[in-house]
Amino acid sequence: MLTIQKIFPAPLYNFLEYTYDAQVEQTILDCGAGGNFPKLALFANHGFETYGIEISEECIQNAENFAKKNDFSLNITKGDTIKYKQY
């Protein structure tokens, strides 16, 4: 298992624990998924199949660099989630 030296926000760990307790499929989608320390990395580190949507090319590139450095894939696609918002 990959070891990432990053502390993520507590709710992410709570959600991760919930997924193990609920025994749900280990696939996750994150909106706004890019950045220097993408939150999807926590789930990839725990064996999840990860997918993300990000509007910023720079943030996607930063996330891809992080994933490459840590030898995993995050599957982040450029997109704007606001376009799909329904009221």
Secondary structure, DSSP 4 states (H G I P E B T S, - for coil): ------PPPHHHHHHHHHHHHHT---EEEEES--SSS-THHHHHHTT-EEEEEES-HHHHHHHHHHHHHTT----EEE--GGGG---
